[in-house]
């Protein structure tokens, strides 16, 4: 029996495409929400979760930093997926026949130049893959969707134009999460460690907590703050660093961090992706 990997969205969503690319031998399981993705892994309906954490154009994915620490899961890998926007339409449709397109709200401004050049009006949809499914079902003449090529393949739509985004760098970083953390692995390109923490209520606590990484030569690739439970006073930090907790310099830096924190939770230790 093949392993299963859960993702948020309809079949053909960019998260589904990430599953295909990063785990091609696994069965991809669609879920309505991020919470359902996590629950599917926790209760055994799926072996892994594919979750987007940040996008090179739009930054952090909303709510994801809040969900990860409480998920009970651990990051086992990361994957970077280029968001390639395609104009899809019913079979036999020509580009000049398309007058309107539907897509997730974030895709429309990314394709503004193409749409303007071809006189196409954009309308927001809750989900781009879902819009593709609806077009295939209702067969609305003169309408197209902006979505992945995978969505076109799944719903039997033609690709009228490929890679129509204004900027060719739009990339989403995903994390793959499982029920167990494996500290025995060593990646060919190095390791990443992700953790969340809250600093103690003392002067310059964050400055002091970060000092251990500088003095021990540990590269911190990400540090973001976010509120906990809607409180303006309880701030939590999400961090990615290069290295493995067993590395001597990382061990020393984490020991110093622990001294200045009231909460520290390692979310995953995993190989660095080749895209880094």
Secondary structure, 3 states (H helix, E strand, C coil): CCCEEEEECCCCCHHHHHHHHHCCCCEEEEECCHHHHHHHHHCCCCCEEEEEEEECCCEECCCHHHHHHHCCCEEEEEEEEECCCEEEECCCCCHHHCCEEEEEHHHHHHCHHHHHHCCCEEEEECCHHHHHHHHHHHCCCCEEEEECHHHHHHHCCEEEECCCCCCCCCEEEEEEEECCCCCCCCCCCCEEEEEEEEECCCCCHHHHHHHHHHHCCCCEEEEEEEECCCCCCCEEEEEEEECCCCCHHHHHHHHHHHHCEEEEEEEEEEECCCCC
